[in-house]
Amino acid sequence: MIFLTQAGLVLLSIGGVSGMLLYVALEKPKGWLAIRQIARLRQGHIDALIIGTILLALGSLTALPAAIAWLLVVSGYYTAIATGALAWWPDWPTHNRLAWWLDFGSLSGFSLGLIAAAISSFVII
């Protein structure tokens, strides 16, 4: 499915940009660019690369139903970007219940989307 492949490539490019930002931030004094937790930026960078690679692999290897593809893309993007954003706002999910539920829903949605993708790979269309 070309949609998943394109979404994976865009997320990989976000991972590349966040990697450049991380590289520069490591050489700067603490608090540069208002980054409060460099580890959160690093985790967002890794999440973007890993989730992008998963989307790219799923897009090039199998045809998934559109609902599963959209679930993976939306939850994957939210997970990677929200994790990286915690570098600037580390307390956001603990102080905002809606943010906590969005994070939980996104992580759960991505996991369920991967399970659905695995199951759908056994179904002959």
C-alpha positions as CSV (number, residue, x, y, z in Angstrom):
1,M,0.0,0.0,0.0
2,I,1.7,3.2,-1.2
3,F,0.0,5.3,1.5
4,L,1.8,3.4,4.3
5,T,5.1,3.6,2.4
6,Q,4.8,7.4,2.0
7,A,3.7,7.9,5.6
8,G,6.7,5.8,6.7
9,L,9.1,7.8,4.6
10,V,7.7,11.1,6.0
11,L,8.1,9.8,9.6
12,L,11.6,8.7,8.9
13,S,12.4,12.2,7.6
14,I,11.0,13.6,10.9
15,G,13.3,11.2,12.7
16,G,16.2,12.5,10.6
17,V,15.4,16.1,11.4
18,S,14.9,15.3,15.1
19,G,18.3,13.5,15.0
20,M,20.0,16.6,13.7
21,L,18.3,18.7,16.4
22,L,19.4,16.1,19.0
23,Y,23.0,16.2,17.7
24,V,23.2,20.0,18.0
25,A,21.4,20.1,21.4
26,L,23.9,17.7,22.9
27,E,26.7,20.2,22.3
28,K,24.8,23.2,23.7
29,P,24.3,24.2,27.3
30,K,21.4,22.6,29.2
31,G,18.1,24.3,28.4
32,W,19.1,25.3,24.9
33,L,16.1,26.0,22.7
34,A,14.0,25.5,25.9
35,I,14.6,21.8,25.8
36,R,13.9,20.6,29.4
37,Q,14.6,16.8,29.0
38,I,17.0,15.8,26.3
39,A,16.2,12.1,26.9
40,R,12.6,12.7,25.8
41,L,13.8,14.2,22.5
42,R,16.1,11.2,22.0
43,Q,13.1,8.9,22.7
44,G,10.9,10.8,20.2
45,H,13.7,10.6,17.6
46,I,14.0,6.8,18.1
47,D,10.2,6.4,18.0
48,A,10.0,8.3,14.8
49,L,12.7,6.1,13.2
50,I,11.3,2.8,14.4
51,I,7.6,3.6,13.7
52,G,8.6,5.0,10.3
53,T,10.4,1.8,9.5
54,I,7.5,-0.3,10.6
55,L,5.1,1.7,8.4
56,L,7.5,1.5,5.5
57,A,7.9,-2.2,5.9
58,L,4.1,-2.8,6.1
59,G,3.5,-0.6,3.1
60,S,5.9,-2.4,0.9
61,L,5.2,-5.9,2.0
62,T,1.5,-6.3,2.2
63,A,-1.8,-4.7,1.4
64,L,-3.7,-3.8,4.5
65,P,-7.3,-2.7,4.8
66,A,-7.6,1.1,4.9
67,A,-8.9,1.2,8.4
68,I,-5.9,-0.6,9.8
69,A,-3.5,1.5,7.8
70,W,-5.1,4.7,9.1
71,L,-5.0,3.4,12.6
72,L,-1.3,2.7,12.3
73,V,-0.5,6.0,10.7
74,V,-2.5,8.2,13.1
75,S,-1.4,6.4,16.3
76,G,2.2,6.1,15.1
77,Y,2.5,9.7,14.2
78,Y,0.9,10.8,17.5
79,T,3.2,8.5,19.5
80,A,6.4,9.7,17.9
81,I,5.6,13.4,17.9
82,A,4.0,13.4,21.4
83,T,7.0,11.6,22.8
84,G,9.4,14.1,21.3
85,A,7.3,17.0,22.5
86,L,7.8,15.8,26.0
87,A,11.3,17.2,25.7
88,W,9.8,20.7,26.0
89,W,6.7,19.8,28.2
90,P,7.6,16.8,30.3
91,D,4.7,17.2,32.8
92,W,2.0,17.6,30.2
93,P,0.5,14.1,30.4
94,T,0.6,14.1,34.2
95,H,-1.1,17.4,34.5
96,N,-3.6,17.0,31.7
97,R,-5.9,14.0,31.9
98,L,-7.0,14.3,28.3
99,A,-3.3,14.2,27.2
100,W,-2.8,11.0,29.3
101,W,-5.8,9.4,27.6
102,L,-4.6,10.4,24.2
103,D,-1.1,8.9,24.9
104,F,-2.7,5.7,26.2
105,G,-5.1,5.5,23.3
106,S,-2.3,6.1,20.8
107,L,0.0,3.5,22.2
108,S,-2.9,1.0,22.5
109,G,-4.1,1.8,19.0
110,F,-0.7,1.2,17.5
111,S,-0.4,-2.1,19.3
112,L,-3.9,-3.2,18.2
113,G,-3.2,-2.0,14.7
114,L,-0.1,-4.2,14.5
115,I,-2.1,-7.2,15.8
116,A,-4.8,-6.5,13.2
117,A,-2.1,-6.2,10.5
118,A,-0.7,-9.6,11.5
119,I,-4.2,-11.2,11.5
120,S,-5.1,-9.6,8.2
121,S,-1.9,-11.0,6.6
122,F,-3.4,-14.5,7.0
123,V,-6.7,-13.6,5.4
124,I,-6.7,-14.2,1.7
125,I,-8.5,-11.4,-0.2
